[in-house]
Amino acid sequence: MKTKVRAIAGGIGICRILLFWTSTVLRELFASHETMAAVKGVILRGMSILTPGHDCRGCAGAQAISKKGLFSQ
């Protein structure tokens, strides 16, 4: 189950970063100032999804590694 959660969180993170990068490039090339401001706002709101996704992936990975004995005391 944790492997699936980690994979889903990683996929969401990669998709978000790709979307942020693509929207930034298109905005710089073709958009007006109003559109630029709107895209920056949407990217900022999208960070509320990206950050927990990375946290979830990191926690699941740390738990998987600790079960293998790499972090055990």
Secondary structure, 3 states (H helix, E strand, C coil): CHHHHHHHHHHHHHHHHHHHHHHHHHHHHHCCHHHHHHHHHHHHHHHHHHHHHHHHHHHHHHHHHHHCCCCCC
